[in-house]
Every structure is written in C-alpha cells, then in structure tokens.
Amino acid sequence: MAIAVESQKRPEGSKPKALRRAGLIPANLYGHNGIESISLVVNAKVVERLLKVAAPNKTEVELNIPELQWTGKTVIREVQIHPAKGTPYHLSFFATKG
C-alpha cells in the first residue's frame, strides 16, 4: 500500500531556514521528467508521520503536487537529519516507473 503525501512547489527565492521556521521541510523530486528536478516543501508534521512508516529506498510514497497537477509513485531517496536537533532537515524523492 502506498503512502500518500501532498507537497507544494517551493516559492522561488525562499530561504530554507525561513521555510523550516514556518514548519515546512525543503524537498526535491528527481526523475519525474527525465533529468529535470523540482524544488518542493512538505509540512514538517507530515514528514514526521511519513518517516515513522516509510523506509528510504524501500517504501513507495504517492506524491501529489497540486500546483503542477502531478501525482506519481516515488521513493524517499535521502533523508537529511539535523545533527544537533535530530529533526528532518531535507528530503529527496525519486520518481519510480509505473
């Protein structure tokens, strides 16, 4: 069963620290359209719940980006954790075929 996550396109010129203070985690989506990548933000609470049930490179995550009208199956490729706080710092999603 795929886990569904909704994200938003990262506002252009936004600073990652400011996003994190606002409760958003910066993320990237790779492989959805060849070599192009998309900068995203995901709600920090959603990320915490996601990481409790999803294993990087194993669990399928259905990612929905309403602004781009894109929904697809992905896996979490990388999770960066803040070294001092132990909280998620950045996520990388990779689109899977099919």
C-alpha positions in Angstrom: 0.0 0.0 0.0 1.4 3.4 -1.0 1.5 6.2 1.5 0.1 9.5 0.1 1.9 12.8 0.7 0.9 16.2 -0.6 3.6 18.8 -1.2 3.9 22.3 -2.7 6.3 23.9 -5.1 9.0 25.8 -3.2 8.5 29.5 -3.6 11.3 31.0 -5.7 13.9 32.8 -3.7 12.8 31.3 -0.4 15.4 30.5 2.2 15.5 27.0 3.6 15.9 28.3 7.2 12.9 30.5 6.9 10.9 27.6 5.5 11.9 25.4 8.4 10.9 28.1 10.9 7.5 28.2 9.2 7.0 24.4 9.7 8.0 23.3 6.2 10.7 20.9 5.2 12.6 21.6 1.9 12.5 18.6 -0.5 13.4 17.7 -4.1 11.8 15.4 -6.6 14.0 13.8 -9.1 13.3 11.6 -12.1 9.7 12.6 -12.8 10.5 14.1 -16.1 13.9 12.9 -17.3 16.8 14.9 -15.7 14.7 17.8 -14.5 14.1 18.2 -10.7 11.5 20.1 -8.8 12.1 22.0 -5.5 9.3 21.3 -3.1 8.2 21.9 0.5 6.4 19.4 2.7 4.7 20.1 6.0 7.0 19.1 8.9 4.3 17.2 10.7 3.6 15.2 7.6 7.3 14.4 7.2 7.5 13.2 10.8 4.5 10.9 10.3 5.9 9.7 7.0 9.3 8.8 8.4 7.7 6.7 11.1 6.2 4.3 8.5 8.4 4.8 5.4 11.9 3.4 4.9 14.2 5.2 2.5 14.6 3.4 -0.9 12.0 0.8 0.1 8.6 2.2 0.8 6.5 3.6 -2.1 5.2 7.0 -1.5 2.5 8.6 -3.7 3.5 12.2 -4.0 0.9 14.8 -5.1 1.9 18.3 -6.3 -1.5 20.1 -6.9 0.2 23.3 -8.4 1.8 21.2 -11.1 -1.1 18.8 -11.5 1.4 15.9 -10.9 0.8 12.8 -8.9 3.1 9.8 -9.1 4.8 7.0 -7.2 8.1 7.8 -5.6 10.5 6.5 -3.0 12.4 8.6 -0.5 15.9 8.5 -1.8 17.6 10.5 1.0 16.7 12.0 4.4 19.0 14.6 5.9 18.7 14.9 9.7 19.8 18.0 11.6 22.9 16.9 13.5 22.1 18.7 16.8 18.3 18.6 16.9 17.7 15.2 15.3 14.9 16.5 13.2 14.4 16.1 9.4 16.2 18.8 7.5 15.7 17.9 3.8 14.1 15.1 1.8 14.8 13.8 -1.7 12.1 11.9 -3.5 12.8 9.8 -6.7 10.0 9.1 -9.1 9.6 5.4 -10.0 8.3 4.0 -13.2 4.8 2.6 -13.3 
